[in-house]
Amino acid sequence: MKKYVCQLCHKPFESFLYTSKFCSTKCRSRGSHPTTCLVCHGKFISSKLDFGLCPSCELEKSQCEICSGEMPKYSRKDGTLRKTCNQTCHNRRITNDPKWRENQSKKVRGRRSPFWIDGRWRPFRGPQRQWNKTRKQILERDNYTCQQCQKSLHEIPRQAHIHHKVPWRVFVKKYGESEAHIYANRLSNLVCLCSSCHSKLTGNKK
């Protein structure tokens, strides 16, 4: 038996044949059918099925638009140019995109809005001064901490949302528009949440 090195996975192996190139049937099938690079469209032998970039294209680097960190220039999935290095930077980028904000606002319009009652909007939440005072009391009571994920909101108070445990529309139907805020804005019915947890809770309600 002679010792060889697989041309695909570069693992050493032994074989009785004098012209062995691949260590297994899997490597042989991959090696006999080269992969086409998604960027330069060149042929190359890939050691992994999920790699769609040739070695030269995969080594190209670029800078993240958000944190300016170094990252691969092309995506392995479809070969498109990458704009952010990770999911966190991607979320920061799309939240500043006007088109994304417009699409998000469409999701809570009309019947999807939490203020929707019998085909009409009810944006009134009581006297503004009274609501501002109540909101401050809730934030201080909960120590500017999301009661769902325990995330501290001291550094980003704008992301601190006040959530009604019993929806506002329930009190409007029961007590009317003029008196709904008296019962809906009780401290026992309000809780501090971050913007992410607030959207998840309100989005799950039908």
TORZAZA-545918 format. One record per residue: chain; z, y, x of N, C-alpha, C, O in turn. Coordinates in nm, 3 decimals. Last residue first. Layout:
   kolvex       nc3       nc2       nc1      cac3      cac2      cac1       cc3       cc2       cc1       oc3       oc2       oc1
        A         Z         Y         X         Z         Y         X         Z         Y         X         Z         Y         X
...
***
This chain:
   kolvex       nc3       nc2       nc1      cac3      cac2      cac1       cc3       cc2       cc1       oc3       oc2       oc1
        A     1.902     3.924    -5.393     1.785     3.932    -5.479     1.824     3.996    -5.612     1.740     4.013    -5.700
        A     2.003     3.962    -5.061     2.038     3.974    -5.202     1.912     3.992    -5.284     1.824     4.070    -5.246
        A     1.916     3.969    -4.805     1.935     3.838    -4.864     1.967     3.843    -5.013     1.959     3.742    -5.082
        A     1.916     4.239    -4.739     1.787     4.171    -4.753     1.799     4.035    -4.818     1.704     3.988    -4.881
        A     2.181     4.302    -4.711     2.109     4.359    -4.826     1.976     4.290    -4.847     1.926     4.284    -4.960
        A     2.232     4.153    -4.474     2.308     4.130    -4.597     2.232     4.181    -4.719     2.222     4.110    -4.819
        A     2.049     4.256    -4.289     2.048     4.114    -4.321     2.119     4.087    -4.453     2.072     4.008    -4.534
        A     2.119     4.525    -4.276     1.987     4.491    -4.327     1.979     4.343    -4.364     1.909     4.307    -4.459
        A     2.374     4.496    -4.162     2.358     4.557    -4.295     2.224     4.521    -4.356     2.216     4.490    -4.475
        A     2.325     4.392    -3.913     2.396     4.309    -4.010     2.380     4.365    -4.151     2.374     4.289    -4.248
        A     2.190     4.620    -3.802     2.128     4.489    -3.808     2.193     4.400    -3.914     2.123     4.339    -3.995
        A     2.370     4.834    -3.815     2.244     4.843    -3.890     2.178     4.706    -3.906     2.117     4.678    -4.009
        A     2.708     4.712    -3.865     2.600     4.767    -3.782     2.470     4.763    -3.862     2.462     4.695    -3.965
        A     2.953     4.815    -4.110     2.860     4.718    -4.053     2.763     4.788    -3.959     2.738     4.908    -3.972
        A     3.254     4.855    -4.285     3.169     4.905    -4.176     3.084     4.792    -4.120     3.136     4.685    -4.087
        A     3.287     4.861    -4.640     3.313     4.797    -4.511     3.213     4.849    -4.410     3.100     4.883    -4.445
        A     3.428     4.905    -4.966     3.345     4.952    -4.856     3.385     4.885    -4.726     3.503     4.855    -4.704
        A     3.606     4.846    -5.160     3.470     4.799    -5.182     3.376     4.836    -5.068     3.257     4.803    -5.072
        A     3.839     4.969    -5.094     3.840     4.823    -5.097     3.699     4.765    -5.113     3.677     4.648    -5.084
        A     3.783     5.238    -5.132     3.796     5.186    -4.995     3.791     5.034    -4.991     3.744     4.977    -4.893
        A     3.529     5.308    -5.374     3.668     5.277    -5.341     3.674     5.213    -5.203     3.583     5.142    -5.162
        A     3.276     5.370    -5.465     3.317     5.421    -5.335     3.466     5.404    -5.307     3.522     5.477    -5.227
        A     3.254     5.271    -5.725     3.178     5.206    -5.618     3.227     5.246    -5.479     3.221     5.166    -5.386
        A     3.412     5.441    -5.880     3.451     5.301    -5.866     3.380     5.233    -5.748     3.438     5.149    -5.680
        A     3.289     5.688    -5.852     3.435     5.681    -5.853     3.483     5.539    -5.826     3.583     5.518    -5.757
        A     3.017     5.654    -5.882     3.069     5.673    -5.746     3.222     5.663    -5.741     3.278     5.633    -5.635
        A     2.978     5.637    -6.160     2.965     5.516    -6.078     3.028     5.533    -5.941     3.088     5.439    -5.888
        A     2.975     5.852    -6.326     3.107     5.800    -6.287     3.099     5.678    -6.195     3.202     5.623    -6.156
        A     2.707     5.918    -6.374     2.801     6.024    -6.342     2.935     5.972    -6.289     3.002     6.044    -6.215
        A     2.572     5.682    -6.445     2.541     5.750    -6.319     2.649     5.849    -6.277     2.680     5.861    -6.159
        A     2.779     5.410    -6.575     2.687     5.522    -6.585     2.672     5.595    -6.452     2.749     5.573    -6.358
        A     2.933     5.184    -6.561     3.003     5.310    -6.586     2.909     5.430    -6.603     2.954     5.539    -6.640
        A     2.750     4.966    -6.541     2.877     4.950    -6.613     2.938     5.084    -6.653     2.990     5.098    -6.764
        A     2.528     5.044    -6.398     2.507     4.979    -6.528     2.636     4.977    -6.611     2.632     4.986    -6.733
        A     2.659     5.143    -6.172     2.577     5.233    -6.253     2.556     5.174    -6.392     2.565     5.245    -6.492
        A     2.775     4.917    -6.065     2.864     5.020    -6.121     2.786     5.119    -6.207     2.840     5.174    -6.303
        A     2.547     4.784    -5.980     2.636     4.718    -6.076     2.726     4.821    -6.144     2.751     4.814    -6.264
        A     2.429     4.944    -5.789     2.364     4.934    -5.919     2.452     4.869    -6.025     2.435     4.893    -6.144
        A     2.584     4.904    -5.559     2.595     5.030    -5.631     2.539     5.017    -5.773     2.596     5.074    -5.867
        A     2.734     4.577    -5.517     2.624     4.672    -5.510     2.643     4.793    -5.601     2.709     4.786    -5.704
        A     3.031     4.519    -5.354     2.968     4.507    -5.485     2.858     4.613    -5.491     2.888     4.731    -5.473
        A     3.037     4.622    -5.091     3.050     4.479    -5.116     2.991     4.443    -5.253     2.912     4.349    -5.265
        A     2.844     4.853    -4.934     2.914     4.829    -5.059     2.918     4.678    -5.084     2.814     4.614    -5.098
        A     2.877     4.960    -4.599     2.820     4.863    -4.693     2.908     4.851    -4.817     3.030     4.839    -4.806
        A     2.784     5.198    -4.377     2.888     5.165    -4.473     2.826     5.080    -4.583     2.732     5.123    -4.651
        A     2.692     5.164    -4.033     2.658     5.175    -4.174     2.777     5.137    -4.261     2.861     5.054    -4.223
        A     2.635     5.290    -3.728     2.746     5.243    -3.811     2.712     5.270    -3.957     2.704     5.385    -4.000
        A     2.446     5.407    -3.578     2.416     5.272    -3.624     2.529     5.213    -3.708     2.520     5.100    -3.755
        A     2.562     5.639    -3.498     2.457     5.648    -3.600     2.420     5.511    -3.655     2.369     5.501    -3.767
        A     2.738     5.581    -3.292     2.793     5.592    -3.428     2.686     5.602    -3.536     2.715     5.576    -3.653
        A     2.735     5.434    -3.026     2.619     5.461    -3.112     2.666     5.473    -3.257     2.636     5.385    -3.338
        A     2.984     5.401    -2.912     2.881     5.470    -2.835     2.760     5.505    -2.919     2.688     5.599    -2.885
        A     3.123     5.263    -3.114     3.174     5.391    -3.065     3.064     5.470    -2.994     3.052     5.591    -3.013
        A     3.081     5.015    -3.221     2.982     5.119    -3.251     3.029     5.257    -3.206     2.980     5.358    -3.257
        A     3.103     4.677    -3.123     3.162     4.810    -3.120     3.053     4.916    -3.136     2.948     4.908    -3.073
        A     3.068     4.396    -3.332     3.005     4.483    -3.231     3.066     4.622    -3.239     3.079     4.679    -3.348
        A     3.135     4.194    -3.509     3.238     4.250    -3.421     3.180     4.335    -3.308     3.239     4.344    -3.200
        A     2.964     4.108    -3.704     2.941     4.054    -3.569     3.040     4.108    -3.466     3.032     4.071    -3.349
        A     3.102     4.218    -3.933     3.027     4.094    -3.941     3.012     4.030    -3.803     3.043     3.912    -3.786
        A     3.216     4.460    -3.899     3.304     4.354    -3.947     3.233     4.221    -3.961     3.295     4.120    -3.997
        A     3.167     4.665    -3.626     3.100     4.589    -3.730     3.187     4.471    -3.771     3.227     4.391    -3.686
        A     3.386     4.933    -3.571     3.346     4.798    -3.532     3.280     4.728    -3.651     3.332     4.731    -3.762
        A     3.540     5.165    -3.592     3.400     5.174    -3.551     3.347     5.039    -3.501     3.273     5.032    -3.403
        A     3.781     5.084    -3.710     3.776     5.114    -3.567     3.632     5.112    -3.513     3.606     5.064    -3.403
        A     3.814     5.065    -3.978     3.753     4.950    -3.911     3.732     4.972    -3.762     3.673     4.888    -3.694
        A     3.922     5.324    -4.023     3.997     5.204    -4.063     3.947     5.080    -3.989     4.027     4.999    -3.943
        A     3.715     5.486    -3.935     3.842     5.489    -3.863     3.927     5.366    -3.897     3.995     5.311    -3.810
        A     3.521     5.422    -4.126     3.494     5.402    -3.984     3.622     5.399    -3.902     3.636     5.319    -3.810
        A     3.651     5.500    -4.363     3.614     5.359    -4.343     3.591     5.332    -4.194     3.635     5.229    -4.143
        A     3.678     5.777    -4.327     3.797     5.693    -4.343     3.767     5.546    -4.317     3.847     5.476    -4.256
        A     3.413     5.856    -4.321     3.495     5.872    -4.200     3.620     5.786    -4.209     3.664     5.729    -4.108
        A     3.341     5.802    -4.586     3.274     5.731    -4.476     3.356     5.739    -4.348     3.369     5.640    -4.276
        A     3.498     5.989    -4.723     3.521     5.846    -4.743     3.461     5.765    -4.628     3.523     5.671    -4.579
        A     3.379     6.226    -4.632     3.522     6.202    -4.606     3.553     6.052    -4.620     3.625     5.996    -4.538
        A     3.123     6.195    -4.733     3.142     6.210    -4.589     3.288     6.182    -4.550     3.314     6.120    -4.447
        A     3.178     6.190    -5.009     3.124     6.071    -4.943     3.144     6.077    -4.792     3.178     5.977    -4.730
        A     3.266     6.453    -5.052     3.357     6.341    -5.079     3.309     6.214    -5.009     3.390     6.138    -4.957
        A     3.034     6.591    -4.988     3.156     6.613    -4.911     3.254     6.498    -4.928     3.318     6.453    -4.833
        A     2.853     6.496    -5.186     2.830     6.470    -5.044     2.956     6.486    -4.961     2.983     6.405    -4.873
        A     2.943     6.324    -5.485     2.945     6.448    -5.407     2.938     6.420    -5.257     3.007     6.332    -5.206
        A     2.734     6.027    -5.536     2.853     6.108    -5.555     2.845     6.236    -5.473     2.749     6.254    -5.398
        A     2.486     5.927    -5.476     2.603     5.852    -5.429     2.733     5.931    -5.446     2.831     5.903    -5.377
        A     2.167     5.886    -5.615     2.289     5.966    -5.613     2.408     5.880    -5.573     2.430     5.772    -5.629
        A     1.932     5.741    -5.642     1.978     5.769    -5.506     2.112     5.842    -5.499     2.167     5.860    -5.391
        A     1.794     5.546    -5.834     1.925     5.608    -5.849     1.983     5.638    -5.710     2.073     5.567    -5.664
        A     1.474     5.513    -5.994     1.557     5.523    -5.873     1.689     5.589    -5.905     1.697     5.676    -5.992
        A     1.362     5.272    -6.239     1.392     5.409    -6.195     1.480     5.405    -6.070     1.551     5.307    -6.045
        A     1.336     5.018    -6.342     1.214     5.092    -6.312     1.237     5.235    -6.267     1.142     5.312    -6.258
        A     1.602     4.931    -6.366     1.518     4.946    -6.485     1.396     5.034    -6.459     1.358     5.115    -6.543
        A     1.676     5.044    -6.059     1.742     5.003    -6.183     1.648     5.033    -6.299     1.618     5.150    -6.326
        A     1.702     5.045    -5.715     1.611     5.021    -5.826     1.687     4.968    -5.947     1.752     4.864    -5.941
        A     1.839     5.076    -5.485     1.866     5.175    -5.589     1.784     5.150    -5.716     1.795     5.225    -5.813
        A     1.743     4.892    -5.304     1.875     4.864    -5.363     1.912     4.962    -5.474     2.005     4.937    -5.550
        A     1.395     4.814    -5.349     1.499     4.911    -5.313     1.632     4.874    -5.377     1.635     4.829    -5.492
        A     1.201     4.654    -5.448     1.278     4.601    -5.335     1.394     4.693    -5.295     1.481     4.654    -5.218
        A     1.065     4.797    -5.638     1.162     4.699    -5.684     1.246     4.639    -5.572     1.351     4.580    -5.597
        A     1.014     5.067    -5.417     0.995     5.011    -5.550     1.104     4.913    -5.590     1.223     4.942    -5.576
        A     1.071     4.967    -5.075     1.023     5.058    -5.177     1.011     4.986    -5.312     1.000     4.864    -5.320
        A     1.128     4.820    -4.855     1.241     4.857    -4.941     1.199     4.961    -5.045     1.283     5.035    -5.097
        A     0.896     4.781    -4.714     0.969     4.662    -4.757     1.084     4.694    -4.852     1.132     4.605    -4.923
        A     0.810     5.025    -4.630     0.741     4.967    -4.744     0.817     4.847    -4.800     0.804     4.814    -4.918
        A     0.958     5.062    -4.401     0.996     5.139    -4.520     0.929     5.084    -4.645     0.985     5.093    -4.755
        A     0.821     4.897    -4.224     0.958     4.861    -4.263     1.000     4.935    -4.389     1.068     4.879    -4.475
        A     0.582     5.036    -4.196     0.580     4.903    -4.255     0.719     4.859    -4.302     0.733     4.794    -4.405
        A     0.679     5.267    -4.070     0.615     5.278    -4.200     0.612     5.143    -4.271     0.635     5.135    -4.392
        A     0.770     5.161    -3.830     0.867     5.223    -3.921     0.810     5.237    -4.062     0.881     5.221    -4.161
        A     0.524     5.082    -3.722     0.626     4.981    -3.752     0.728     5.037    -3.850     0.769     4.967    -3.943
        A     0.401     5.330    -3.689     0.340     5.231    -3.777     0.442     5.124    -3.817     0.445     5.080    -3.932
        A     0.568     5.460    -3.499     0.558     5.511    -3.637     0.498     5.409    -3.734     0.540     5.402    -3.849
        A     0.791     5.299    -3.285     0.651     5.303    -3.326     0.642     5.350    -3.471     0.701     5.287    -3.558
        A     1.048     5.255    -3.215     0.997     5.391    -3.192     0.851     5.406    -3.234     0.793     5.513    -3.219
        A     1.074     4.988    -3.262     1.151     5.078    -3.348     1.108     5.222    -3.330     1.129     5.305    -3.419
        A     0.922     4.875    -3.059     0.866     4.877    -3.193     0.944     4.968    -3.287     0.888     5.022    -3.382
        A     1.093     4.909    -2.831     0.959     4.969    -2.836     0.907     4.981    -2.979     0.853     5.084    -3.017
        A     1.320     4.765    -2.883     1.332     4.909    -2.861     1.197     4.978    -2.873     1.188     5.092    -2.919
        A     1.210     4.509    -2.895     1.270     4.568    -3.015     1.284     4.719    -3.001     1.262     4.792    -3.098
        A     1.129     4.480    -2.627     1.029     4.475    -2.734     1.083     4.538    -2.862     1.012     4.612    -2.930
        A     1.370     4.479    -2.494     1.278     4.592    -2.472     1.170     4.595    -2.581     1.126     4.703    -2.621
        A     1.460     4.231    -2.597     1.537     4.354    -2.616     1.449     4.477    -2.600     1.453     4.568    -2.683
        A     1.275     4.040    -2.514     1.285     4.070    -2.657     1.360     4.200    -2.682     1.328     4.272    -2.776
        A     1.109     4.164    -2.212     1.190     4.068    -2.289     1.200     4.115    -2.434     1.142     4.217    -2.472
        A     0.919     4.341    -2.109     0.961     4.226    -2.028     1.040     4.123    -2.106     1.040     4.005    -2.069
        A     0.620     4.468    -2.269     0.765     4.467    -2.245     0.804     4.337    -2.176     0.733     4.236    -2.183
        A     0.350     4.425    -2.269     0.397     4.563    -2.266     0.546     4.574    -2.237     0.593     4.676    -2.187
        A     0.088     4.217    -2.142     0.226     4.234    -2.187     0.268     4.379    -2.173     0.228     4.448    -2.079
        A    -0.235     4.146    -2.252    -0.151     4.227    -2.164    -0.012     4.242    -2.224     0.003     4.276    -2.341
        A    -0.303     3.798    -2.338    -0.306     3.942    -2.363    -0.213     4.015    -2.265    -0.124     3.955    -2.205
        A    -0.298     3.521    -2.325    -0.364     3.595    -2.218    -0.371     3.744    -2.238    -0.440     3.812    -2.162
        A    -0.154     3.372    -2.505    -0.289     3.413    -2.545    -0.362     3.496    -2.440    -0.476     3.537    -2.462
        A     0.069     3.266    -2.358     0.026     3.210    -2.486    -0.119     3.243    -2.517    -0.198     3.155    -2.550
        A     0.134     3.408    -2.133     0.088     3.270    -2.115     0.031     3.212    -2.244    -0.048     3.117    -2.239
        A     0.030     3.744    -2.088     0.106     3.648    -2.166     0.048     3.508    -2.147    -0.074     3.491    -2.145
        A     0.026     3.923    -1.774    -0.040     3.861    -1.889     0.053     3.763    -1.959     0.142     3.705    -1.897
        A     0.201     4.020    -1.577     0.107     4.112    -1.643     0.049     4.055    -1.772     0.026     4.129    -1.867
        A     0.551     3.965    -1.547     0.414     3.913    -1.544     0.322     4.001    -1.627     0.359     4.051    -1.733
        A     0.740     4.254    -1.427     0.721     4.142    -1.518     0.580     4.088    -1.500     0.495     4.157    -1.443
        A     0.987     4.490    -1.327     0.869     4.410    -1.294     0.862     4.288    -1.384     0.963     4.225    -1.414
        A     1.092     4.764    -1.542     1.115     4.648    -1.457     0.987     4.569    -1.434     0.891     4.579    -1.511
        A     1.093     4.978    -1.714     1.017     4.991    -1.588     1.044     4.876    -1.492     1.019     4.889    -1.372
        A     1.194     4.960    -1.967     1.291     4.964    -1.856     1.226     4.977    -1.720     1.297     4.987    -1.619
        A     0.947     5.005    -2.121     1.078     5.055    -2.160     1.173     5.070    -2.041     1.225     5.179    -2.016
        A     0.720     4.891    -2.017     0.710     5.027    -2.069     0.846     5.088    -2.101     0.858     5.210    -2.108
        A     0.734     4.712    -1.711     0.774     4.720    -1.852     0.770     4.866    -1.897     0.813     4.955    -1.824
        A     0.458     4.672    -1.493     0.587     4.731    -1.523     0.611     4.737    -1.673     0.519     4.763    -1.751
        A     0.317     4.365    -1.353     0.307     4.499    -1.410     0.447     4.549    -1.441     0.545     4.478    -1.419
        A     0.145     4.120    -1.149     0.264     4.182    -1.205     0.231     4.320    -1.262     0.131     4.383    -1.225
        A    -0.007     3.802    -1.106    -0.023     3.947    -1.122     0.098     4.004    -1.196     0.146     3.945    -1.293
        A     0.021     3.530    -1.114     0.098     3.603    -1.012     0.086     3.754    -1.025     0.161     3.826    -0.961
        A    -0.160     3.443    -1.301    -0.017     3.432    -1.333     0.069     3.511    -1.235     0.179     3.553    -1.270
        A    -0.402     3.472    -1.175    -0.370     3.562    -1.287    -0.222     3.559    -1.320    -0.165     3.659    -1.363
        A    -0.377     3.265    -0.983    -0.398     3.403    -0.941    -0.364     3.502    -1.051    -0.304     3.606    -1.024
        A    -0.339     3.024    -1.138    -0.235     3.073    -1.047    -0.253     3.219    -1.005    -0.154     3.290    -0.993
        A    -0.446     3.083    -1.482    -0.467     3.027    -1.348    -0.362     3.085    -1.253    -0.302     3.187    -1.286
        A    -0.283     3.022    -1.789    -0.326     3.116    -1.686    -0.343     3.045    -1.554    -0.265     2.957    -1.518
        A    -0.165     2.862    -1.971    -0.302     2.900    -1.998    -0.357     2.997    -1.897    -0.467     3.049    -1.915
        A     0.059     2.606    -1.989     0.014     2.710    -1.900    -0.133     2.740    -1.929    -0.217     2.652    -1.913
        A     0.141     2.389    -2.133     0.158     2.518    -2.197     0.115     2.634    -2.108     0.133     2.749    -2.146
        A     0.107     2.164    -1.971     0.014     2.183    -2.083     0.025     2.322    -2.144    -0.073     2.370    -2.202
        A     0.108     2.185    -1.620     0.183     2.191    -1.745     0.087     2.226    -1.858    -0.002     2.309    -1.841
        A    -0.061     2.191    -1.409     0.039     2.084    -1.406     0.124     2.081    -1.532     0.203     1.989    -1.552
        A    -0.409     2.248    -1.431    -0.274     2.291    -1.466    -0.180     2.171    -1.465    -0.215     2.063    -1.513
        A    -0.680     2.341    -1.248    -0.601     2.224    -1.286    -0.457     2.268    -1.309    -0.392     2.319    -1.218
        A    -0.935     2.564    -1.373    -0.828     2.529    -1.281    -0.753     2.409    -1.335    -0.762     2.378    -1.454
        A    -1.204     2.790    -1.421    -1.152     2.655    -1.436    -1.044     2.629    -1.331    -1.059     2.668    -1.215
        A    -1.179     3.122    -1.563    -1.211     3.029    -1.456    -1.149     2.893    -1.480    -1.050     2.883    -1.553
        A    -1.121     3.331    -1.731    -1.207     3.222    -1.781    -1.254     3.128    -1.670    -1.357     3.061    -1.683
        A    -0.938     3.524    -1.681    -1.061     3.530    -1.602    -1.162     3.422    -1.641    -1.275     3.421    -1.590
        A    -0.760     3.457    -1.908    -0.791     3.593    -1.862    -0.925     3.600    -1.791    -1.016     3.671    -1.835
        A    -0.719     3.193    -1.960    -0.735     3.282    -2.075    -0.777     3.422    -2.035    -0.823     3.499    -2.120
        A    -0.887     2.939    -1.780    -0.793     3.051    -1.778    -0.823     3.146    -1.894    -0.939     3.176    -1.922
        A    -0.920     2.610    -1.879    -0.989     2.738    -1.868    -0.887     2.851    -1.877    -0.809     2.857    -1.973
        A    -0.838     2.312    -1.700    -0.804     2.412    -1.801    -0.881     2.541    -1.774    -0.905     2.577    -1.658
        A    -1.025     2.007    -1.641    -0.963     2.133    -1.597    -0.941     2.229    -1.714    -1.014     2.228    -1.813
        A    -0.996     1.694    -1.667    -1.037     1.795    -1.763    -0.967     1.927    -1.728    -0.860     1.955    -1.781
        A    -0.888     1.545    -1.467    -1.030     1.525    -1.493    -1.085     1.624    -1.595    -1.206     1.637    -1.609
        A    -0.619     1.616    -1.474    -0.700     1.655    -1.359    -0.849     1.641    -1.382    -0.928     1.715    -1.324
        A    -0.533     1.499    -1.710    -0.529     1.645    -1.695    -0.620     1.691    -1.582    -0.689     1.792    -1.593
        A    -0.571     1.233    -1.653    -0.640     1.292    -1.768    -0.642     1.444    -1.759    -0.740     1.509    -1.797
        A    -0.405     1.202    -1.429    -0.548     1.177    -1.415    -0.626     1.241    -1.529    -0.734     1.297    -1.508
        A    -0.153     1.249    -1.533    -0.206     1.343    -1.434    -0.358     1.325    -1.418    -0.430     1.422    -1.395
        A    -0.144     1.021    -1.701    -0.131     1.156    -1.756    -0.188     1.260    -1.660    -0.263     1.348    -1.701
        A    -0.155     0.808    -1.523    -0.265     0.828    -1.617    -0.263     0.968    -1.676    -0.368     1.027    -1.699
        A    -0.043     0.915    -1.194    -0.029     0.849    -1.324    -0.152     0.876    -1.409    -0.240     0.954    -1.374
        A    -0.107     1.035    -0.953     0.002     0.939    -0.954     0.014     0.864    -1.085     0.075     0.757    -1.087
        A    -0.435     1.076    -0.817    -0.333     1.110    -0.914    -0.231     0.998    -0.925    -0.264     0.881    -0.908
        A    -0.600     0.977    -0.621    -0.577     1.122    -0.624    -0.461     1.161    -0.715    -0.396     1.263    -0.694
        A    -0.698     0.714    -0.412    -0.611     0.758    -0.521    -0.584     0.909    -0.511    -0.550     0.959    -0.404
        A    -0.870     0.550    -0.255    -0.911     0.685    -0.296    -0.828     0.736    -0.414    -0.884     0.794    -0.507
        A    -0.781     0.299    -0.209    -0.798     0.383    -0.092    -0.837     0.527    -0.128    -0.836     0.615    -0.042
        A    -0.515     0.138    -0.395    -0.649     0.194    -0.384    -0.658     0.288    -0.265    -0.559     0.349    -0.224
        A    -0.251     0.078    -0.409    -0.335    -0.016    -0.334    -0.475     0.040    -0.311    -0.547    -0.004    -0.220
        A    -0.010     0.347    -0.362    -0.117     0.281    -0.438    -0.193     0.186    -0.346    -0.201     0.206    -0.225
        A     0.267     0.566    -0.415     0.203     0.459    -0.339     0.099     0.389    -0.426     0.117     0.373    -0.546
        A     0.335     0.921    -0.401     0.327     0.794    -0.469     0.254     0.694    -0.380     0.188     0.732    -0.283
        A     0.480     1.252    -0.426     0.433     1.138    -0.344     0.433     1.008    -0.425     0.521     0.987    -0.508
        A     0.353     1.512    -0.633     0.458     1.415    -0.608     0.403     1.301    -0.521     0.289     1.259    -0.542
        A     0.182     1.709    -0.729     0.224     1.713    -0.587     0.343     1.621    -0.558     0.424     1.649    -0.470
        A     0.055     1.716    -0.969     0.199     1.747    -0.969     0.260     1.747    -0.829     0.377     1.782    -0.813
        A    -0.220     1.687    -0.865    -0.181     1.770    -0.979    -0.034     1.812    -0.974    -0.004     1.932    -0.975
        A    -0.257     1.520    -0.657    -0.324     1.649    -0.649    -0.285     1.743    -0.763    -0.314     1.863    -0.759
        A     0.005     1.334    -0.514    -0.071     1.365    -0.635    -0.130     1.506    -0.625    -0.059     1.600    -0.589
        A    -0.027     1.182    -0.207     0.035     1.294    -0.277    -0.053     1.331    -0.396    -0.172     1.356    -0.379
        A     0.031     0.844    -0.091    -0.055     0.957    -0.126     0.032     1.067    -0.189     0.149     1.045    -0.221
        A     0.044     0.556     0.109     0.116     0.667     0.049     0.021     0.784     0.027    -0.060     0.818     0.114
        A    -0.070     0.226     0.041    -0.076     0.350     0.115    -0.002     0.459     0.037     0.010     0.453    -0.085
        A     0.000    -0.120     0.084     0.000     0.000     0.000     0.000     0.125     0.087     0.063     0.129     0.193
***
